[in-house]
């Protein structure tokens, strides 16, 4: 009776797991692909973490969503308004207006038909006009209670001092009256003087022109 041989024609056993060169090459390719995919995944995660950190830092620097900063700015504005109102309370404008009012009341600032300075003693002078045309009549009147019969000299201010004007007035019943005429344009300043006692009246101003 003949015996059967269990070996195949290649000389190996039927359950052998040996790989062919083609199978070995295919296995290496799959392993390389898996390694590459793992590396790409790791790089992607690292890049994502870096970009997330940069975005967070930019958000903090820009102050996006910082409600504390908004609240602080609002509080500062609300505190600033009362301070501004308090600093506007001092009476600076009153001081300025007071200076202006004083300057306008000064005799040198505006012509006046009445006494513009304190008279010397009780000799006072008034002008009947505040402005006249050139050579227009300027009526001068006044009182001199203690100068009965005195001859008063009319004077005009010119060249930095008082000069005699060619007009006089006699005191009668404690009063006097006369008039002057001039072609000098602008503000003319007049007064009367008692040469005997040296008493001078206040000045009056009349604009000619």
ABEGO torsion letter per residue (X at the ends): XBBBBABBAAGBBAABABBBAAAAAAAAAAAAAAAAAAAAAAAAAAAAAAAAAAAAAAAAAAGBGBAAAAAAAAAAAAAAAAAAAAAAABAAAAAAAAAAAAAAABAAABBBABBABBBBEABBBBBABABBBBGBBBBBBBBBAAABGBBBBBBBBBGGBBBBBBBBBBBBGGBBBBBBBBABBEBBBBBBBBAAAGBBBBBBBBBBX
